[in-house]
Amino acid sequence: MAEINTQTPVLDAETLRKMDRYWSACNYLAAGMIYLRANPLLREPLRPEHIKRRLLGHWGSDPGQSFLLVHLNRLIRKLDLNVVYVAGPGHGAPATLANSYLEGHYSEIYPDRSEDEAGMQRFFRQFSFPGGIGSHCTPETPGSIHEGGELGYSLSHGYGAAFDNPDLIVAVMVGDGEAETGPLATSWHSNKFLNPIRDGAVLPVLHLNGYKIANPTILARIPRDELEALLTGYGHKPYFVEGDQPEAMHQKMAATLEHCIGEIRSIQQQARESGRAERPRWPMIVLRSPKGWTGPKEVDGHRVEGSWRAHQVPILDPATNEKNLQLLEDWLRRYKPEELFDENGRLVAELRELAPTGSRRISANPHANGGLLSKALDMPDFREYRVDVGSPATTYVSPTDVLGKFLCEVMRRNMSGFRVFGPDETASNRLTAIYEASEKTWLANFEPSDADGGELSVDGRVMEMLSEHTLEGWFEGYVLTGRHGLFATYEAFVHVIDSMFNQHAKWLEKAKLELRWRQPVPSINLLITSLVWRQDHNGFTHQDPGFLDVVTNKSPNVVRIYMPPDANCLLSVADHCLRSRDYVNVIVADKQPHLQYLDMAAAVTHCTKGIGIWDWASTDHGVEPDVVMACAGDIPTMESLAAVEILKENFPSLKIRFVNVVDLFRLMPDTEHPHGLSDRDFDSLFTRDKPVIFNFHSYSSLVHKLTYRRANHENLHVHGYHEKGNINTPLELAIINQVDRFSLAIDAIDRVPSLRGVGDHVKEWLRGQIIEHVAYAHAEGIDKDEIRNWTWKG
């Protein structure tokens, strides 16, 4: 165990007294938020009408968090530190809010919650109250980049904030309940990716207060040597601060925290002066203090402080129980608010001096409002990476291979503000061209064989780790502090971050639509690849396009879905997404070779519109169509074109309109989505009374969900993935889900009145083709050459 000499006091008596009183002010405010709707300074005896009628909030972790924040403030002032704080314990907002209020920054942003008695009353009343703020560190909380509504992401967010921020220290308090989650357990490994030359530092503080909602925590109940071994095995140097006596604990924390900051600075100085970025053993702190520290020790004969009963509201019924009302008043008065706040209700001058000033205040640190610091990417002209398209649908190219070359130049031009994230799949996803600009970040041990294609470097900027949770957490922390990036992952397993996406989208919605003081931040860009339709050997487990359904549940103001049909469209979409702010952009593009349809000029126009008619694939020029063939996605586009060709060959007089969708939300009415189409524009594409055969990449219900209010919805017939698959060839998988050319042509014949009867023989031939091609796939293991090498004949 790493030991700190705490025999010689670090704090003199006067400093200790002030810090302890500041801590008392934090704890008083935290408790006041939970309980008080009036009488905020207890200037009259506490009465039932002063108590909130519904008590909500979480007290247990607040004293420990405020304890750390008070000590961080001391060193920020002493050493001029640049510090961001991440509150990991669930519902830990009271501590963060209290410190923001005492620093004065809260009142600067929200003037009605001023630094006086009336402002304090409004500050208390808003907490966990209708029309107010939640009990997490929501976007309304100054200094927060981590809401904490879902546990497990505090440490990965902290590391994301530290990457490429060489002067920043991110203090992350990890709740011991939170530490039981898979995402948090994996994120301890983030220290293998932190470069002491170019990156900032993360100081994890594992808060062992012993309990969750109603159970003990695992890490608090294992032997100390076992816990130390675990944390050491993760690559940290743990320092322990343990106890429950405030005076002794202040001295321990002051000595330990100052030592850890000194160790961080020494690591960075040595690396930066030598130019050698070796992996150090970064320090961390284990803070073991009672749950609900300084709160009531016992209520109604049950232990509270130091037990699970302190987790939420320690005293449940003060408004209806006279004895417990007195217990609450005694508890609050122990903090001596009359000594903490002046006659106007403002923190007394000698305590105000303990807080940092200006942007050094944790709640006012500009990194926690990343749009203030964000710089636009230096972008190359994506048109220079175009695929030359002579005749449409005659050339096969891997779209992501083309994208990789573009991203390489984006990386090369932005070597301190752009990263690419992916779970060991950059090469698999055909993005290896990026390595020409920067290799993969790696600060663990190297083997000689790594030089042969390993693409590892301490200076790498491609972030690979086989944990989608950790990657997404890094990415979110990175963009929320103002930087840019892209996350590429397999379609079937992007579901791993479903709930993380939900949390971030909710954060963006609140910040973008309701909080003018939060500046726009770069978008989260998710490249979904290795798609459902090309899982030739992975089979059913890798066939799930349902992440798009999750995305469409979120606010249309903060999410977009793009389905570029070819490489040039992908370049146009990627350029747009990398330049955007305050969105989660989901780009669906496969890595396998696919047909190329549009030259660059046409691709830019098509992507700008988001949806449009392809004249070269249509036969309805100047007249009303008999049928609309629509599609979204790469395989659906090719199969739809092949179906058009079948129909043209067999029914030369049939009038077909071919529509391709790039921006999925264009399908929605403009009254429901800021990027949706008007009814008039929608009608001009899909007509009001003609059949529309829509071939879709994902589940067919999603298109119906987006278009159910449209005038021609009853004539919209969607083909999509039907949860059928195994080890299939591409055409066989399309056939069993009825998104293949033969099934589409059959559907068109059935739905166009003029083809009924006259098309029966063609339908019989098409059914025979289905049987023949499935049999061939099972006999030969591949599709026929005419399918694998199919091109548009025009």
N, C-alpha and C positions, 0 to 999 in steps of 0.2 A: 504494500500500500504506500502511495506517495504521502509523505507527512509534511505538515506545515508547522513551524514553531509558533505556537499561540501563547507561549508563556509570557512573552513581552507584549503588553497591550499595544495594539496599533492605534486605537482611538483614545485620545485624551478624554478626561471626564466630561468636559463641556461638549465636545463633539458627540460623544456617546449619548449624552442627555438629549441633545437636539435631534439626533437621528432617531432615537427611540420615540420622541414626541412626534416627529414627522410620521413615523410608522403608525403611531396611535391615530393620527389624523386620517391616514389612509384607511385604517380599519374601521374608524368611526363612520367614514363616508360609505364604505362598503356595506356595513350593517344598516346604515340609514337608508340606503337605496332599497334594501329588501323590505324594511318595515314602515318607514315614515312617509306620510302624505302631508303632514303639517308639523309645526313645532320643531323645525329641523335642528335647532341649536339647544333644545331642551331648556328654554328660558322660562318655562313654566312646567309644573308637574305633568308627567305623561298621562294622557287620558285615552280611552278607547277611540274617540273620534280622530285622534292623531295617527292611528294605525291604518294602513291600507286594508281594505276589506278582503282582498285576496292576496295572500302572501306567496310570492314567487321569487325564485332566485337561488343561488348556490353560494353558500358561505365558506365551505370547507377549505378550498384551496386559496382563498383570497389573502389571508394573512401571510402565508408563505410566499406568494407572488409579490406582495407589497414589500415584504422583507428584502427580497432580491432587488426590487426596483430602487428602494432607498439606498442600497449599497452601490448599485450601478451609478446612481446620481452622484455619489461622492467621488467616484473615480472619473466620471465624465468631466466633472469640474476640475479635479486635480490634474488629470492627464490630457485634457482636451480630447476625449475620445468621441468617435463617431459611432453611435450605437443605435441599433434597431432591436426591439424586443418582440418576441413571438410567444404568445400565451397558449401553451398546449393543453392545459387542463380544461375539460369540458365546462362550459358555462362560466368561464373564469373572467368575465367582463368586469365585475365590480372593482377588482383590483386595478385593472388597466384604466377604467373610467375615473376612478378616484385619483390616480396619479396624474392623469391628463387634466383634471379639474384643478388640482393643487398647483400644477405647473402654470396655470393660467391660459393654456392653449385652447382648452375646451370652450372657455368663455369667449375667446377671440373668434372662434368659428360659429358658436351659437350664443350671440349676445344676450338673449333672454335668460340663459342659464349663467347669470353673472356671478361675480365673486362677492356676493352679499347674501343676506339672509333670504331675501325673496328669490334670488337666483338659485340658491342651494335647495330651497323647497321645490322649485320646478325641476331641478336636477334630480332630486330624489323621486319625485312623483312620476317622471317619465319612464323610470326603469321597470321593465316587465309589466308595462301598463298599456292598455289600449290607446293607440295613437302615439305611443312612445317608442322605446327601443328595446331590443331583445337582451337576453342574458348572456349571449356570446359576444365576442369582439367583432361585431358586425361592421359593415363599411362605414356606418355613422361614427365609429370609434376612431378618433384621431390617433395616428401612430400604428394602426393595425394593418397588416397585410394577410392576416390569417384569422378567419372567423371562428374556427373551432367548433362549428356546428356538428361536424363529424370528426371523430377522433382518429389520430394516426398520422397526420400530415404535417405536424408542426416542424419536425426536424428537417424533412425534405424541403419545406418552404424556406426554412432558414438557410440551408445550403444554396438553394436557388438564388436567394438574395445576395449571398456572399460571392458567388461566381462573378469574376470580372469587376469586383468592387474592392480594390486592394486596401483601402483605408477603413473599410466598414467592419465592425464587429457585430455579429448577430447573436444576441443572447436568447436562447431558446429554453423555456421551462417546459420540460416533458412531464406530464402527469403520470403517476405510477399506474393508474388505470389505463391511460392512453398507451403506456408502454407494453400492454398486453396485446395490442393489435398487430396484425401482420405487417401493415405498411410501416408502422413505427419501428418494428423489430428489424425490418430490412434496411431502413434508412440510416441505421447506425453505421452502415458500410459507406456512407457518403464521404467519410474522411479519406477514403482511398482516391478521391477524385478532386480534392481541394489542393490547388497549387499555391504554395506559400509566397511565390513571387508575384503572381498576377491577381490572385484572389484575395478576398478578405478572410475573416476567420469566423467560425461558429463556436460558441461556448455553450454546450449543452448543460443544463442543470436538471438532473433527475430529481423530482420532488417526491420523496417517499413520505407521504402523510398517512399511508397505511390502509386506506379504505376507498372503495368505490361507492356506488349508491347504497348497497346493502350487503357488501361482502368485503373481506380483506383483499388487498392486492397481492399478487404473486411475488413481485420483487421485494416487497416489504417484509415478507414472511420467510424468505430463504436466508440461510446464514450469510453473514457479511462477507466471509471469504469467498463464498460461492458467487455472490453478486459482484465482488471485485474481480474475480476471475472472468466472469461473463463480460464485463465492460472492458477489461484489459484485452480479452480475446477479440473484441470488436475493434481494437486498435487505439483505445483511449487511455489516458492516464487519469484515473479517477481520484479526486480529493473529497474527503467526507467532512461534512459539517453537520453535527448531530447534537440534539438536545432540546430542552424546552424552557430553559431559563434565559430570558431575553438578554440580560447584560452579557452573560458568557457567550451566547450565540452571536451577538453583534460583533464581539471581538474575534470570534472564530471566522465569521463570514468576511469581515473586513480584511483579515490577514490572508484568507484563502483566495478571495476574489482578486485581491491585489497581486498575489503571487501568480495566479492563472493569467491575468492580463499581462504581467511581466513576461511570463513564459511564452505567450502568444507573440508578443513583440520581439522577443529574442529569436524565436523560430523564423519570423518573417525577416528580421534584420540579417540574420545569418544567410538565409536563402537569397535575399536580394543583393547582398554585397558579394556573395560568391558566385551568383548566377546559376546555382545548382538547386533545382527544385526536387529535393528528395522528400519522401513521405515521412513526416515527423509523427511522434505520438502526441497528438493534441490533448491538452488538458480538458477535463470536465469536472463538474461538481455534483456530488450526491448530497442533497439537502434533506435530512431526516428531521421533520418537525411535526408536531401534533396536528391532526385534522381539526380545523376550526380553532386554531391556536388563538389564545386570548379571549375566546368566547366563553359562554357559560359551561362550567364543568359538569353540571348535573341538572336535569330537568325532569320533574315528576318521578324522581327516584331512579332515573336512568342516566348512565354516563353519556355525555355529549362530546365535550372536547376530547380528542384522541379516539373517537369512535366513528362508525358510519353514520350515526345520527347527526353529526355536524355537517354532513355533505350538502344538504340543501338548507332548509329553514330550521334553525336549532330550536326555537320556541314557536310552537305551532298556533297557539290560541291566545295571544295576549289581549286581544280585543274583547274576549268573552270570559277570560279567566283572570280574576283580580290578582291572584298570587303570581301568575306568570307575567302579568303586566308589570308588576313590581320587579320581577326577575329581569325582564327586558330593560326596564329603566335603570336598574342597578348596573347591568352589563354596560349599557351605553355611557352611563355617567362615570364608569371606571376609566374611560378614555379622557375625561376632563375636558370636554369641548369648550368650556369657558376659558381654558388656558390656551387652547389651540387656535381659536378664532377671535378676532377683535370685535368691538362693539357693533361694527357693521356686518360682521359675518365673514370677513376675509381672513385667510390664514395669516397669523401674526408675522411680523416682519422678520424676526430672527429665524423663523422656519422657512419663510419664502426664500431666504438666502441659500438654502441647501439645494434648491433645484437648479439645474442648468438653465441657461438663458438662450433665447433665440432658437435657431435651428439645431442647437445641441440638445434641446429638450427632446426626450424620447418620443413624446407625442407629436412633436413638430418636425421630426427628422424628415427631410424631403424624400429620402429613399422609400419611406412608407406611403408616399403619394407620388409614385414613380413617374407619372406623367409630367411632373415638374422638371425632371432631369432627363427625360427621354429625348433621344436624338433620332431623326429620321434615318433610315438605312440609306447608304450610298448604293443605289441599285444600278446594275448594268442594264442595257437594253435587251430585254428578253427576246426581241425579234431576231437578234444575232444568233440565237440557238435554234432557229426554226428548222423544221423538216421540210424539204422541198417536196411539194405535192404537185405532180403533173396532172394525171387523171385521178379523180377521187376513188378511194377504196381499191387501190391497186398495189399499195406498198405496205409491208408489215414492219413496224418499229415498236420497240419497248418504250412506252411513254415515260416511265420513271427513269429510264436510262438517259433520256434527253433532259429530263428535269434535273438529274444529278449534275450535269455539266453546267446548267444555269446556277444551281445552288453553290457549286464550287466557286464561281466568281462572286456570288453574294457573300460567301464566307471570306474570300480573299480580301474583299473591300471593307469588311466590317469585323476585323479581328479582335475587337474588344466589346462587341455588342450584339453578336449573333451566334447562336449555337443550334446544332441539330441533335435531336434526342431520338433514341430508338432502342428497343430491347434486343440487342444482339442480332439485328436484322438489316443493318444498313447495306451490307453486301447482298443479302438475300433479296432485298427490295430494289436492287439494281441502282443504288445510289452511290456506288463506289467512286465515281468521279470526284466526289467531295473530298476524298482523301488527298487529292492533288493539292488542295489548299490547306487542309489540316487533318491530322490523324485523330485517332481515338484517345481521349483522356485516360491516362493510366498512371497511378503512382504507387501501385503495389509492386511486388517483385517482378523482374524481367527474366526471361529465359533466352538463351542464345537463339533458339528456334523462332522467337518472336520477330527476328529481323527478316524472316522469310515470309512476308505477306501478312504478318500480324497487325500491321498498321497501328501500333501502340506508341504513344509518346506522352511524356509529362506535360508537353505543351499542346496536346491535342484539344480540339474543340468539338469533336463529335462525342456525344455522351451516350455510352452504351452500358446497360446493366439489365439483367434479366428480371426486372421488376417494373412493370408498367406503373405501379403506384408511385415508386420513388421517382421515376422519370417525369411523370406528370406533376408531382410535387415540386421537383426542381424547376420544371418549365414554368409553373404558375408563379413561384417565387421570383423567377428571373424576369418575367414580363411585368409583374406587379411592381417591381422596382425599376421598370423603364426600359428593359432590353427586349430583343427580338429573337424569334426562333421558329422551328418547325419540328413536329413530332411525327415520325413515320412508324406505323405499326400494322400488324396483320388485322384484317377486318374482323375475324372471328373473335379476337382477343382484346380488341379495344373495349369490349364490355367490361374488362377488369377495372377500367376507370369510369364506369357509368356514373357512380355517385360522386366522384371527384369532379367530373364534368358538370354535374348538377350543381354542386356547391359553387363552382367558379362562375357558372352562368348566372346564378342567383346574385352572387357578389356584383358581377358586372351590371346586372339590371338595376340593382339598388344604386350603385355608384354613378351609373350613366344617366339615369332618369330622375334621380331625386337629390343628388349631392353635387351642387355646382362647384364646391371647393375641391372635389376630387378630379384631377385632370385625367384626360383619356390616356389609356395605356395601350401598348402594342397588343395585337390580338393573339390568342392561342390558335395556332394553325395545325390541324390534325390531318395528316395524309394517311388515308385508309387505303391499304393496298393488300396484295396477296388475296385477291377477292374470291367470293363464294364460287364464281363460275369457273375458276381455274384451279381447283384443288384436286388435281388428277390422282395424286397418291395419298394425300392427307385424309381425304374422305369426309364423312359426315360431321366429325368434330370441328372441322375447319370451315364449315358452311353455315354462316350466320350473319346476314346483313342487317340485323335488327338494331344496330346502334343508331341508325337513322331515325327509327321510331322514337328513341329516347331524346334525340336532339329536337325533334319537332314538338316535343312537349314543353319546351322552354320558350321564353318570351321571344317573339320574332324580332325584337329590337336588338338582340344580342347574339343570335345564332344564324348561320347561313350554311347551306349544303350545296356543294358544287359537284357536278358529275360530268367533267369534260370528256368528250368522246374520243379524243386523240391527243397526240403530243403537243401540237401547236395550241390547241385549246387549253391544255394543262399548263403550258408556259404562261399564257395570258391570265388564267385564273390564279396561278401561284404569285405572279407579280402583283396582282390586285390584292390578294390576301396578305402578303408580306408588308404592303404599304398601309393596311387598314388598322384601325384602332377600335378598342372596346367591343370586339366580337370574339366568338368562337367560330372559326371557319373550318368546316369539315369538307375535305376534298377526297373524292372517291376516284381512284385511278389505278389500274392494274399494272403489274410489273412485266407481264408476259408480252411478247410481240402482238400488236394489234394493227388492224387496218388504219390508215391515215386518210382523212376525208377532206380537210380544209387547208388551203394555203394560209399563210400567216395573216394576211389582210382580212380574209374571210373569217378566220378564227377569232380575231379581235372583235370584229363586228358581231359575230354570233354570241360570243361570251358577254359582250357589253349589253346586248339585248337580253341574254339569259335564256331565250327560247325563240325558235324561229323555224320557218319553212326552208327546207333544202330544195331549191328549184331543180337542181340536177337529178334528184332522186324522185321527183314528182311528175305526174302526167296530167295534172288538172289545170294547166296553164290557161288562164282566161275564162275558165268555166267553174261551175260549182262541182266539188268532188263527189264521188260516190262513196268514198271511204277515206278516213284519215288514219294513216299509219304513224303512230307517235312512239317515241322511245326515250329512255334516259339510262345512260350507262354504256360501257364499251361492248360487251357481248350482246346485250339487247339491241344496240344499234346495228351491229353486223347482222344479227339474225333477222331484224326487221327489214334491212335492205335486201337480204336474200329472199325474204318473203315477197317483197315488192317485185323482185325480178321474176319469181315464179308466177305471180299474178299477171305481170306484163306479158310474159310469154304465152300464157294460156288464155288471157282475156285482153286482147290488144286495145279494145275500146274502153276499158275500165279507167275511170278518172280517179287517180290516187293523189292525195296530198301527204307529203312526208314531213313530219314535224320532229325536231330534236330538242330536248330540254337539257340545258346545262345547269341553270340555277333552279333548284327544285321549288323554292318558295315563290317563284313566278306563277306557279299554279294557283296560289291563293288569291282571293280578291284583294285589291288595293285598300279596301276598307278594313281588312283584317291584318294585313302585313305591309310594312312600309315599302317592301320591294315587290309586292304582288301586282298582277295585271288587272286592269280595269275589265269590267264585263265586256265592254265593246272589243277590246283587244283580244280577250280570250275567245270571243265568238268568231273573230276574224281568223283565228288559227284553227279552232276545233269545230266550227259551224254550230248551228243551233239544233239541227235535226238529223244529222248524218252519223252513222256508226263510227266510233273512234276505237281503234284497236291499239291499246297502249302497252308497250312492252317495257317492263320496269326492272331495274336492277335488284330491288329489294322486295319486301312483302307487298303484295298488291293492295292490301287494306290501307297502306299509307297514302297512296294516290287518291283513293276514295276519301280519306280523311281530309286531305288538302282541298279537294274539289267538290265536296258534297253540296255546296250551296250554288254551284254553277248551273246555268240554264240547261245545258245538254248532258247533265250528269247521268241521266237514265240511259243514255246511249254510249256511255264510257265503259269500255270492257277492258279490264286491266289484267295483264299476264305478269306474274312475278314469282319469286321463290316461294314454294309451297312446303318447305321443310321436308323435302325428299332428296336423298342423296346417299352415296356410298363412295366406293372407289370407282369413279366414272371418267370416261372421256368427256371433253367439253361438250360435244354435241349430245351425248347420251344424257348428261346432267341437264342440259337445256330441255331435252325431250321429256324427261320424267317430270319436269316442272312446267312444261307446256309454254316455254319461252322460245322454242326453236322455230325455224322458218316454216316447217311443215304445219305445225299446230297453228301458227299465226295465219297462214294462208287459208287453212280450213275454217278458222273463225271468221275471216273476212268473207269467205264464200257463204257461210251461214247467215251473215248479218246484212249483206247487201241484197236488197230485194231482187234486183235484176239478175243475180247469179243463182238464185234458188232454182233447182231443177237442172238448169244448163250446166251447173258446176258439179253435179254429182259424180261424174266420171273422174274429174280432176281430184275430187276429194278421195275417191277410192285409191287413186294412184299415190296421193300424199300419205294415206294411211299405210300403204305398202312400203313407202320410203322410210317411214318411222320404224317399221318392223325390220326392214333390211339393214338400216344403219345401226340399230341397237345390236342386232345379231353380229354384225361385222366388228363392232367394238368389243364384244365379248369373245369373239374368236381371235382377233388380232391384237387387242390391247390398245389400239389407236383408232382414230377416225380415218375415214377414207381420204385419199389425197385430194379429192374434189372438195372436201369440206375443209381440211387443214390448209389448203392453198387457195381457198375461194377468193375471188376478186369480183368487183362490180364490172359487168359487161357494158352497162350504159344503155 
